[in-house]
Amino acid sequence: ITQYIVTGIGHLKKLKGIAPAQEGYLKSILTLAIPYLDRKIKEDYDALIKNKVSLKNYSPGYTDIQYLYMRSFFPEYEIAKASKTAYDFFRGKLAVNWTKQSKYMQGMIALALYRTGDSKTPAAILKSLKETSIVHEELGRYWKDQRHGWFWYEMPVETQALLLEAFAEAGKDNTTVDELKTWLLKNKQTNNWKTTKATAEACYALLLQGSNWLSNEPVVEIKLGNTSIKSTDAGAEAGTGYFKSTI
């Protein structure tokens, strides 16, 4: 939960969405939370050593990957020396074992590595993700095998939002980003985003780069007998194009 909250602050930072009045308050949270999470990743590593786990064959778990993704938002916070060995170990395993991870985790891995200087592995991950996706003219781009589970790492909307972030930042692929946005919006139109967490992640993803959909406002004309109503005359709402006219 701490990692998720700190990641949320990272999202606000990425979008430049932190109000000046809140900067000091959020900094006081980060000053305590990031060192705490650095200590926890060290505890994870120490447990592997204590239990004599084969480090050569070890594949990072969900919370380890989430930690590295979270940490990539805050390069200005130096990793404590005591935690550096653990950080280097888990990060080093990402490039080796990403094919064994779920698509959600692959997106996190791509971003964590891209932000820390590895461009080769994220490119391979995004290529693989693109090859396994489905593109539908109306529904956009999505992955057929995404199912809703009980755990935080088994959520289709959060997965789609994270992968959208990966293609936007590490791939700089506006076409794919727009296709992924289409699926998110269609999902909202025909279903719902299930939880506040899913909604927050979807909104973050939709606010990231891609083409400016709000600038595309086609004129809609409705004719009823001799009566004609145009969206431009009816005062259509900016962004959604919604308008109402009583006849």
N, C-alpha and C positions, 0 to 999 in steps of 0.2 A: 504494500500500500504506500509506503514511504517513497519507493522508487516511482510508483505511478504518479503521486502528487508532484514530486520533483520534475518528472517528465512533463507534466502539465505546465509547470512554470517555464520549462524549456520551450514548450510550444508557444507560450505567450511572448517569450523573448524572441523567438524566431519570427513571429508575426509583427514584432515591435508593438505589441498590444498591451504593454504594461504602463499604466498611468503613472505620471511622476510622483504622485502622492503615495503610490503603493510600492515604489522601488525599495525604500528602506525597510519596509515590513517584509517583503519577499526576500531581501538579502539576509535579514536576520534568520529566516527559515533555512535558507541555503547554507548559511554559515554553520548551522548545527547539523542539518540533514546530510549534506554531502560527505563530511568526515565520518559520520555514523555509517553511511552506506559503504564507504571505503573500508571501514573496520569489518563490516559484515562480509564483504567479498574475501577479505583475508581469512576470516573464520571458515568460510567455505573451502578455501584452499588448504588451510591447516587441517581440516577434517579429512581431506583426501590423503594428505601425508600420514596422518595418524592411523587411518584405516588401511594404509598400504595399497591404495587404489593404483592401478597401472596408469600413470600419467601419459604414457605414450599413446594409449588407445582411448583415452578419456574424451568424451564429447560433452561440451558445456550444456548445462540444463537451462530450463526456461528463465529462471530468475537471474542466472549468470548473464544470459544474453540481454535480458531486459536491463540489467545494471549497465552493461557496456553501451547500449543504446542511449540510456539516460545520461551516462557520463559524457557522451559525445557532444551534448548540448553545452557543456561547461568546461571548455579547455582552459579558461582563465583560473579555475580552481585547481591548484596543483595537487596531484595524488600524493598522499603521505608516503614517506619512504618505506614504512612498515608494510604498506599495502601494494607497493610497486611490483613486487615479485608475483603476487596473485593476479594483479591486473594484466601484466605481461603474459602470464601463462594462459589465462582465459582468452585474451585477445588473440594470442598466437594460434589458438585452436580453431578460431572461427573460419579462417581461410582453408583449413584442412578438412573440416567436418560439415560444411554448410549443406552439402547434398543430403545429409541425414536428417535435416531439420524440416519442420513444417514451413509452409509458405509465409506465415506470419513471422516466424523466426528468421527466415531468409531475408525478409525485408529489413528487419532490425539489424541483422548482420551486415547487409549491404550498406546501410547508413552509418553504422558504427565504424566500419572499416574505411569507407569513403571519407569521413570526417577526420580520420586519423592517418591519412596519407596513402591508403591503398586504393588504387583506381582499377587495377586489373581484376581482382576478385569480385567487386560489385558489378562490373560489366558482365562477367560470366553469370552471376546470379540473375541479373535483370534479363539477360538473353534467355536463360532457362525458364524464368517466370513467364516471359512473353510467349515462348514456344508452347507452354502448357496451358495457356489461357484460351478462352473462347471469345470471339468477337461477334456480336449480334448488332445488326443495323439499328434496331430500336432499343435494345437493352444495354448496349455498350460492351465493355470488356469485363470479363469476370472469370472466376475459376470454378469449375463444376464440382470439384471435390470439397468445397468449403461447407462444413456442417456446423450447426450450433451445438455446443457442448456445455458442460457444467463448469468448466475451468476458464480462467481469464484469457488463456491462449487458444480458446476454441470458439471465438466469436467472429462471424463472417463480416459484420460491418466494420469492426475494429481492424480486422485483417485487410479489408479493401482500402480503408483509410490509410493504413500504414504503408501498403504497397503503392498507393498513389503518391505518398510522400517520397518514397524511394525512387520512383520513376521521375518525379519532378526535380528532385535534388541531385541524385547520383546519376540519373539517366538523361536529364534535361530533354525529355521526350514529350513535347506538348501534345502531340497527337494521341499518344497512349494515355497521358494524363486526362485529356478530355473524354476519352472512352471510359476510363475508370470513374470519372465524375458522373458520367451518364448513368452508370449502374447504380451509384449511390443515390442519385436523385430519383431514379425509377423505383428503387427499393422503397424509398420514402413515399412515393406516390401510390404504390400498390400495396404497401405493407406498413411498417413503421420501423424506427431505429431501435426498438426494444427497450433501451435503458438510457439513463442520463449519461452514462459513460460512453455508450455507442454514439449518442448525439454529439457529445463534446468532440469525440475523435473525428466524426464525419464533418462537423463544421470546420475543424482545424484543417482537414484535408482540402475541403472546398475553397478555403481562403488562400491556399498556397497557389503557386504560379500555374500557368496554363493560359489559354486564350481568355480574353475578357468577354464572358457571355452576357454581361449586363449591357454591353454596348450594342448588342444585336437585338433590336426591337422592331420586328416586322409589323406592318400595319394590317390589322384584321378588319374586314368589312362583313357585316351581317345584313342580309336583305330579307325583309318580311313584306311581301306584296310590294307596295310602292314606298315602303319605309326603308331607309338605309341608315345604318349606324356604323361609324368608323371608330376604331379604338383611339385614334388621335383626337376625335371630337368628344369622346365620352370620358376623357381624362384618365387614361390607363395608368395603373400604378407602375412606378419605376421598378425595373427588375423582373417582376412576375408578369407584367402585362395585363393584370386583372382589371376589368372594368364592369360596371353594372349600369343597366339602363332599364327603366320601367316603361312598359308600353301599355 
